[in-house]
Amino acid sequence: MYRLLIFLVTLCVLALRAIFRTRGELLIKNLALRQQVATLKKERPRAVLDDVDRAFWIALRASWPGWVSRLAIVNPDTVAKWNRDRFRRYWAKLSREKRGPGRPRVDAEIRCLMRTMARDGWGAPRIHGELMKLGFLVSEVTVSRYIPRHPAEPAQVKRWLAFLHNHKDVIAAMDFFTVPTVSLRMFYVLFVIEHGR
């Protein structure tokens, strides 16, 4: 009897929600469910999603907040990965069209020289300065990218942790990053956090 009562109350609540829900939202939900059924009918035992299916879910993700509740055939993280891959391919294509991807590569001789200097105990700023004196135009960031990284000393790590613990209430940190959108545009995000909180 108790289960029957819960079932009837649930049925009434769902009916009331359906009555007051907007027609557009119902149409989107039906469209999402029909697309998944059509995908599942394509092949047995496992459905294969083609580019049209992927584009549908990427667009639905951007336009409808409730898309996750109706997605049953793939993981929502997979849909986000499809969008990231699409964004990566788009920017790789743009890079290839211009002059080749990324910065020009540093010559092998200079890379070898940087590693040798780093093994002798030189840091990135000093190596950068010496290369500039020799007439090689290489940035300090590039030098630090090519020299081998040394593991941090335990004493330095302990000092840094003690500093953070003692001053966390007056320290703030920030990060600046980008978020790609479905329309292949870029959002720039500045994130600031207070360590004491």
Order of alpha helices (4+ residues) and beta strands (2+ residues): alpha-alpha-alpha-alpha-alpha-alpha-alpha-alpha-alpha-beta-beta
